[in-house]
């Protein structure tokens, strides 16, 4: 067995080199799958899973989630989780995969108090907001505020402030009646039961 240079593996994940990543992981079971990239301006303490989620590399995310030692909730230097990165960048299929996997915590805020729901709202990613509301159930905290222009705003406050008209009514409805809103989301997304 040989030691893998983690920076080379990180670059292969960044470049979506699926087969090479799988081969390197399979060859070295002692690999620290949760290794963090050294502090750099663009990748400050990202893990391999952060990079794959940020870039939307769905198959790589699947490979990494299958590793027995993966920690899906590690936070980067800025407090971001892999789920948060996927929500920021509108990576719908990656968000679905992480939520379906069940280990990602959906209320983990970044260093400025902004949750995955907050970021999905701020970037007008309607389907991701719907998925988070649907899957989050009673555990989803829609009252967590994040920093925006010096003030703390909840996702609903943010939707109002930024005039995100596709998401604001959905969040208002969820605050009034979460169960009814989840039922409407299920109909809208064509989902039966609790998950898509």
HUDA-V532770 format. One record per residue. N is the residue number from 1. RES is the residue in one letter. PHI is phi in whole degrees, 0 to 359 (NA if undefined). OMEGA is omega in degrees with one decimal (* if undefined). Layout:
n->N res->RES phi->PHI omega->OMEGA
n->N res->RES phi->PHI omega->OMEGA
//
This chain:
n->1 res->X phi->NA omega->-179.9
n->2 res->X phi->242 omega->179.4
n->3 res->X phi->274 omega->-179.4
n->4 res->X phi->266 omega->173.7
n->5 res->X phi->289 omega->-175.4
n->6 res->X phi->298 omega->179.3
n->7 res->X phi->292 omega->176.9
n->8 res->X phi->296 omega->178.2
n->9 res->X phi->297 omega->178.4
n->10 res->X phi->302 omega->-179.9
n->11 res->X phi->294 omega->178.4
n->12 res->X phi->292 omega->175.1
n->13 res->X phi->294 omega->179.4
n->14 res->X phi->305 omega->-176.6
n->15 res->X phi->271 omega->177.2
n->16 res->X phi->59 omega->179.5
n->17 res->X phi->267 omega->-170.7
n->18 res->X phi->308 omega->-175.0
n->19 res->X phi->297 omega->178.7
n->20 res->X phi->293 omega->178.5
n->21 res->X phi->296 omega->178.9
n->22 res->X phi->301 omega->-179.3
n->23 res->X phi->296 omega->-179.0
n->24 res->X phi->294 omega->178.5
n->25 res->X phi->292 omega->-178.8
n->26 res->X phi->292 omega->-178.6
n->27 res->X phi->289 omega->-173.6
n->28 res->X phi->236 omega->179.7
n->29 res->X phi->288 omega->178.1
n->30 res->X phi->274 omega->-179.1
n->31 res->X phi->303 omega->174.0
n->32 res->X phi->278 omega->-176.3
n->33 res->X phi->294 omega->179.8
n->34 res->X phi->261 omega->178.7
n->35 res->X phi->304 omega->179.8
n->36 res->X phi->255 omega->177.0
n->37 res->X phi->297 omega->179.1
n->38 res->X phi->302 omega->-179.7
n->39 res->X phi->305 omega->173.0
n->40 res->X phi->223 omega->-176.7
n->41 res->X phi->307 omega->-174.4
n->42 res->X phi->265 omega->-176.1
n->43 res->X phi->223 omega->-173.2
n->44 res->X phi->286 omega->177.8
n->45 res->X phi->63 omega->173.4
n->46 res->X phi->284 omega->170.0
n->47 res->X phi->265 omega->175.4
n->48 res->X phi->301 omega->-179.6
n->49 res->X phi->292 omega->174.8
n->50 res->X phi->303 omega->-176.8
n->51 res->X phi->297 omega->-178.7
n->52 res->X phi->297 omega->179.9
n->53 res->X phi->291 omega->179.3
n->54 res->X phi->300 omega->-176.7
n->55 res->X phi->274 omega->-179.8
n->56 res->X phi->77 omega->-179.7
n->57 res->X phi->277 omega->-171.6
n->58 res->X phi->304 omega->-178.0
n->59 res->X phi->295 omega->176.3
n->60 res->X phi->293 omega->176.5
n->61 res->X phi->300 omega->177.9
n->62 res->X phi->300 omega->179.4
n->63 res->X phi->298 omega->-178.1
n->64 res->X phi->293 omega->178.0
n->65 res->X phi->296 omega->-179.7
n->66 res->X phi->283 omega->-179.7
n->67 res->X phi->290 omega->-174.4
n->68 res->X phi->297 omega->-176.3
n->69 res->X phi->261 omega->-175.2
n->70 res->X phi->296 omega->174.0
n->71 res->X phi->246 omega->-173.8
n->72 res->X phi->282 omega->-175.4
n->73 res->X phi->248 omega->176.3
n->74 res->X phi->297 omega->-178.2
n->75 res->X phi->254 omega->176.2
n->76 res->X phi->285 omega->177.9
n->77 res->X phi->305 omega->-179.5
n->78 res->X phi->273 omega->178.6
n->79 res->X phi->86 omega->-176.9
n->80 res->X phi->278 omega->174.4
n->81 res->X phi->264 omega->174.8
n->82 res->X phi->303 omega->177.6
n->83 res->X phi->299 omega->-179.8
n->84 res->X phi->299 omega->177.8
n->85 res->X phi->301 omega->179.8
n->86 res->X phi->297 omega->179.0
n->87 res->X phi->292 omega->179.3
n->88 res->X phi->301 omega->-171.9
n->89 res->X phi->266 omega->176.0
n->90 res->X phi->69 omega->-179.3
n->91 res->X phi->276 omega->-172.1
n->92 res->X phi->303 omega->-177.3
n->93 res->X phi->294 omega->177.0
n->94 res->X phi->292 omega->177.3
n->95 res->X phi->301 omega->178.0
n->96 res->X phi->303 omega->-178.9
n->97 res->X phi->298 omega->179.9
n->98 res->X phi->296 omega->179.8
n->99 res->X phi->291 omega->178.4
n->100 res->X phi->296 omega->178.1
n->101 res->X phi->301 omega->172.9
n->102 res->X phi->88 omega->-178.5
n->103 res->X phi->267 omega->-177.9
n->104 res->X phi->287 omega->177.1
n->105 res->X phi->275 omega->-171.8
n->106 res->X phi->274 omega->-178.7
n->107 res->X phi->257 omega->-177.0
n->108 res->X phi->287 omega->-179.6
n->109 res->X phi->274 omega->172.5
n->110 res->X phi->279 omega->-175.3
n->111 res->X phi->293 omega->177.8
n->112 res->X phi->253 omega->176.1
n->113 res->X phi->81 omega->-175.6
n->114 res->X phi->267 omega->-178.2
n->115 res->X phi->272 omega->173.6
n->116 res->X phi->304 omega->178.2
n->117 res->X phi->297 omega->179.3
n->118 res->X phi->300 omega->-178.5
n->119 res->X phi->292 omega->178.0
n->120 res->X phi->299 omega->177.2
n->121 res->X phi->295 omega->-175.4
n->122 res->X phi->297 omega->-179.9
n->123 res->X phi->260 omega->175.9
n->124 res->X phi->58 omega->177.3
n->125 res->X phi->265 omega->-173.4
n->126 res->X phi->305 omega->-175.9
n->127 res->X phi->296 omega->178.1
n->128 res->X phi->292 omega->175.0
n->129 res->X phi->301 omega->178.8
n->130 res->X phi->301 omega->180.0
n->131 res->X phi->298 omega->180.0
n->132 res->X phi->295 omega->178.0
n->133 res->X phi->294 omega->-179.0
n->134 res->X phi->292 omega->-174.2
n->135 res->X phi->279 omega->-175.1
n->136 res->X phi->297 omega->179.3
n->137 res->X phi->52 omega->-178.0
n->138 res->X phi->284 omega->-179.0
n->139 res->X phi->275 omega->-178.2
n->140 res->X phi->288 omega->-179.7
n->141 res->X phi->259 omega->-179.2
n->142 res->X phi->276 omega->-178.5
n->143 res->X phi->268 omega->179.5
n->144 res->X phi->290 omega->-179.9
n->145 res->X phi->260 omega->176.8
n->146 res->X phi->240 omega->-177.6
n->147 res->X phi->286 omega->175.8
n->148 res->X phi->215 omega->-179.6
n->149 res->X phi->51 omega->174.3
n->150 res->X phi->81 omega->177.8
n->151 res->X phi->232 omega->177.1
n->152 res->X phi->270 omega->-179.1
n->153 res->X phi->234 omega->171.6
n->154 res->X phi->287 omega->175.7
n->155 res->X phi->305 omega->178.6
n->156 res->X phi->294 omega->177.0
n->157 res->X phi->303 omega->-178.9
n->158 res->X phi->295 omega->178.4
n->159 res->X phi->299 omega->177.2
n->160 res->X phi->294 omega->-178.6
n->161 res->X phi->300 omega->-177.3
n->162 res->X phi->269 omega->-179.2
n->163 res->X phi->56 omega->178.1
n->164 res->X phi->270 omega->-168.5
n->165 res->X phi->288 omega->177.7
n->166 res->X phi->282 omega->-173.1
n->167 res->X phi->258 omega->-176.9
n->168 res->X phi->307 omega->-179.9
n->169 res->X phi->297 omega->178.7
n->170 res->X phi->295 omega->179.1
n->171 res->X phi->292 omega->176.1
n->172 res->X phi->298 omega->178.8
n->173 res->X phi->298 omega->-179.6
n->174 res->X phi->297 omega->178.4
n->175 res->X phi->295 omega->179.8
n->176 res->X phi->286 omega->-173.1
n->177 res->X phi->209 omega->-176.6
n->178 res->X phi->303 omega->-177.3
n->179 res->X phi->295 omega->178.5
n->180 res->X phi->298 omega->-179.4
n->181 res->X phi->296 omega->178.3
n->182 res->X phi->297 omega->177.4
n->183 res->X phi->296 omega->177.9
n->184 res->X phi->295 omega->177.7
n->185 res->X phi->295 omega->177.9
n->186 res->X phi->304 omega->179.2
n->187 res->X phi->297 omega->-177.4
n->188 res->X phi->299 omega->-177.7
n->189 res->X phi->268 omega->-178.6
n->190 res->X phi->69 omega->-176.2
n->191 res->X phi->254 omega->173.8
n->192 res->X phi->256 omega->179.5
n->193 res->X phi->74 omega->-172.7
n->194 res->X phi->262 omega->-174.5
n->195 res->X phi->222 omega->-177.1
n->196 res->X phi->261 omega->*
//
